[in-house]
Amino acid sequence: MKKTMILCACLICLAGCADREVIDEIQVVNSLGYDYNPDTKKVRGTILYPIYKYGPTEEPSIIAANAKSAFDVPLQLNNKSSLPIAFGQLRSVVIGENFAQHGVDELVNILARNPDLGRNIKLSIVDGKAHELLSSVTKKKIKDYQFISNLIEQNIRTENLPNTNLQIFLFSFFSDDRDAYLPLLTQDKDAIKLKGLAFFKGKELATTVGIKETFLFKLLTTGTKHGRYGVRIKANNHKGKVVLQNLRTKTTYELKGDPHNPAIITHVKIDGLVKEFPSWIDLTTSSGIQLVEKQLKNDIETNGNGFIKKLQEKKIDPICFTDYARSKTRHFNSQEFKAKYPDMDIKVKAHVHLIQTGISN
């Protein structure tokens, strides 16, 4: 019995040594970027990986290679690497704007069918080139090979970005009744920042929006416990800016009319905290609170209606009005609804309640 236990312990130790040797002999990729050159009609793939130096010290580095298609990118990258490239620890995929406009169906099929990839990978679109964005991570100002995935995750958790990952993107991308979206990143000198959202129509990039509309999209879909929304406010020849810190949101939809002439009202209930406001507003009085609530309500409704109209003009439905109408309509005709969608009466109805107004003098 003792011999058996000793033998098992030895086998476990040997197995651990073998795993360690394998890990030390592969190139562990953290981020992967794709660009498309319309002149050469070639795809450039870029990988970002950590170089382990002394102890826990890590330094990000990149390898780039051109290929005829996204399918050929891993082979061409391996041809430039001293170690076999492994994608099992991939945390983010960055897609250049030209690549997204050309079409992402080939890349999506690669990601969807690879069993080594986690479903929580963060995908994003770059306002520019993915190669340049990943190259900036190796600069002195960032030096964090997990910066992109951490940036997206942090903004989902605490700011204006709606929840997004590979699983969510694939669900929308392959759905017949909703359109996919991804975070939009941009490069500011050697820094990387979130710029907004990119929306798809089928396999191609359709349009992009800024941070303010990103927050509106989050309000109109999943709701949020966080995020900030700024609005210009005026009264009695005074002007200023109010910043609302969202605390609780509940979004519901209401289907009006008949199946042949539907209309949708989006009710957004917001309990919020005013983080910043001009000194001429007295938020210790009911009149001051009502003034801010009314102007916030009007601003959210005006900008929300404008945002939805923009989506209708592009004939994209990332908010999933089609899915909602299907759930409320007997014998639902998807094609008929989609044909009417660009001209459909869809309105935002905001209900703003300030439950905290910060510290007053």
N, C-alpha and C positions, 0 to 999 in steps of 0.2 A: 504493500500500500504506500509506504514511504517512498519507494523507488518510483512509483507511478506519479506521485505528487511532485517529486524532484524533476522528473522528465517533463511534466506539463509546464512547470515553472521555467525550465530551460527553453522549451519551445516558444513560450510567450515572450521571453526576453529576446530570442533570436528573431521572432516576427517583428518586434519593436525595432530592432536594429535594421532589419530589412526595409521597413517603412521609412525610417529616418534616411537611409541611403537613397531611396527613391525620391523623397522630398528634396534632398540636396542636389539631385541631378535633373531637375526640371525647372523651367521658367514659369513661375506662377504669375499669371496675368490678372491684373485688377481691373483695368479699363480697356475697352476696345473701341476704336473709332473708324468710321467709314466716310470717305469722300468720293465724289464722282467728278471726273474731268470730261466735260461735254466735247472738248476738242479731240482728245485721244480716245474717248469712249472707254476709259479704263477706270477701275476702282482702286483707290489707295486705302489700304488698311494700316492702322497704327495701333500698337499695343503699348500700354503703360504698365510697368512692372517694378517691384521693389528690388534693389540690390542690397543684400544684407552684408554689412561690414563687421565692425567689432562689436560683439555683444548684441544689444537690441537695436543698434543703429541701423537705420534704413535710409536709402536714397532712391527716389524714383528715377526711372530711365525709360526711354522709348525705343522702339524699332518700327520702321515703316517699310511697306513694300507695295508695288503696283501689281494688279492682276486684271485679267479679262472680265472677271465677275466676282461677286461676293463669295461664291463657292470656292474659288481658287485662292482667296486671301490667306487662310491658314497655312497652305502649302508654301506660298511665297514668303510668308513671315518665318516659317521654320527654316527655309533656305538661308536666312540671314541671322539665325540664332545659334549660339554655341551650345545651347541646351534645348531639349524637346519642349515645345510650348504646351502648357496645360491651362485649360479654361475653367477648371472646376471651382476656382475661387473668384470668378468674374463677378464684379460688383456693379459695374456700370457700362452701358453701351452708348456712345456718343455718335450722332448721325449728322453729318454736314448738310447744310441747306440745299446744295446742288444735288446731293444724293437723295434727299427726301423729295425734292421736286421731280426727280427722275423716276422715283417709285421704290417703295421699300418691301414689295412683296417677296422678292428673292431672299432678302435678309431675314424677314419675319419667319419664313419657312425654315431657315437654318436654325434660328433661335428656338422655334417651337418644337422642332424635332430632335434637338440635342438633349439627351437624358442627363448629361453632366451638369447642365445649367440650372441654377436655382430659380424659382418663380418670382423671387423678390428682387431680381436685378432691376436697377434703375435705368430706364431708357430716357434719352433726351435729344432734342434737336439743337444744333448750334447755329446761331446767327453769323454764319461765316464757314470756316473750315474746321473739321474735327481735329485734324493733325495739328493745327496751330494752337487749338485749345488745350490738347493733351501736352503739347510741348511746353506750354506755360506752367504746367504743374511741376515741371523739373526746374523752374526758375527759383531763385533764392527766396522770393516773396511768399511762395506757397509750400513747397517741399513736403507735400503730403499726398501719397499715392492713393489715398482713399478720399481725397477732398471732394470730388464730384458727387459720389454717392452720399457722403455725409451732408453736403450742401443741400441736396434734394430732400433727404430725409428730415433734416432740421426744419426746412421750410414747410414741409407737410405737417410736421408735428406742432409747430409754434406760429406759423405765419399764414400766408394767403394761398399756398399751393394745395390743390386737391390731391387726394390719395392717388398714387400712381406707382405701378411696377410692371414687370413683364406680364404677369398673369392678368392684370386689369386691362393692359393694352391689347393682349391677344383676344380677350373676351369681346372687346369692342370692335377690334379689327375684323374678326371673322363673323360678327353679327350682321344680319341683314337690315336691322332696324335701328342701329345706332352708329355713330362715327367716333373714331378714336382720337385721342389727344395725348400730347407729351409736353413736358416742361421745355421752355425755350431758354437756352443759356447764351450768354455773350461774353466776349473777352474785352476787358477794359485795361489796356496796357498789359501788365503781367498778372492781373487779377481776373478771376472768373466770378460772374454774378448771374443771378436769376433775372431774366428779362420779362418773362410772361409765359404764355402757352402757345403751342402750335397745334392746329386742328387738321385732321386728314379728311379727305373725301375719297373713300376707297383706299387705294394703295399710294396715293400722292398727297403731298402737302397742299392744303387748300388756302389757309390764311393763318395769321398770327395776331395775338393781342398782347397788351401790356399788363402790368401788375394790377392796376385798378380793375380791369375787366377779368383778370384771373381771380380776384377776390369775389367778384360778382358771380362768376361761374361756380365757385365753390359754394356760395350762398344758395344758388339756384339748383344745385344737385345734391351734394351730400350734407350741406350745412357745415358749421364749424364752431368750435369752442374758442378759437383763437383768430388772429388776423387783425389787420388795421385798415381803416377806410377813412380817407381824408376828403373833406368837402369845404368849398368856399361858402362863406355865410355872410349875409349883410342885413342890416336893419337900422333905420333912423340915421342914414348917412354914414354908418359905420360898416367897415369891412374887416374880414379876418378869416381864419381857417380853423375848423374843428376836426379833430382826429378821434374817430370812434374805435375803441378797442372792443372787439366782439367777445362776449362772454357765453351766450347761449343763442342758438339759432334753430328754428324749426321751419322746414319748407314743405308745403303741401300743394297739390295741384287740384284744380277744379275744372271738369270738362263741361262745357256749355254747348247749347245748340243741338242739332241732330247729326247723325253719322255722315250726312252728305254736305253739311255746312258747319263743321265743328269750330269751337273756340275754346281757348284754354286760359285760365287765370292761375298765375303762380303766386301763392301767398307765402310771403317771407316774414316770419316773426323774429324780431331781434331784441334781445335784452343786452344792452351794452353799457360800457363804461367810457365816459369822455376822458381821454388822456390829455388832450391839449385843447385850449380854447382861448380866445382873446379876452383881455381884461375887462372890456366893456360889457360882457355878458355876465349876469349874476345868476349862477346856477344854484343859489340857495333859495331862489323864488320859483314858484310854479310857472310864472310867465316866462322866465328865462329858460326853464327846462322845456316848456311847450314850444318855444321858438326854435330851439335846437332840434327837437324831435320832428317838428314839421318840416324843417329844411333838409334834415337827413332823409326823411321819408321821401320828399319830392326828388331829391338827388338820386337816391337808390332806384326809384321808379323810372325816372327819366333815363338814367344811364343803363338800367337793366333792360328797358324796352329797346333802347338803341342797340345794345349788345345782341339781344335776340334777333332784332331785325337784320343785323350784319350776318348772323348765322343763317337766317332764312335766305338772304340774297345769295349766299354761297351754296345754298341747298345742302347744308350739313346739319345734323341733329345730334351733337354730343351730349345735350341735356337729356335726351331720351324721351321726348314727347311722344314719339311713335309707340314706344313700349308702354307708356302710361295709357295712351288712348286704346291700345290693344286690350289692356287689362280691364277697361271699363266699357268695352263695346262688344256686343254680341254679333257674331258673324263679321268680324273686323276685316276690312279690305285694306291691306297694307299699301298696295300700289295706288289706290284712290287717295289715301291719306297723304302719301308722299307727293302726289301731284298737286294737292291743295296746300301743302306745307309752306311753300315760299310766300303765299299771300294770306295765310291763315291769321286770324286775329288772336295773338298771344300777348297777354299783358302781365306785368309784374305789379303786385299789390303789396306794398311794404307796411309793416306794423312795427314801429320803432318805440322801444320803452327804455329810457335811461334809468338804470337801477343803481348806478353809482356815478358820481360826478367828481371824484378825486378830492383833493384837499383844497379848501378855500381859505383865503386870508380873513 
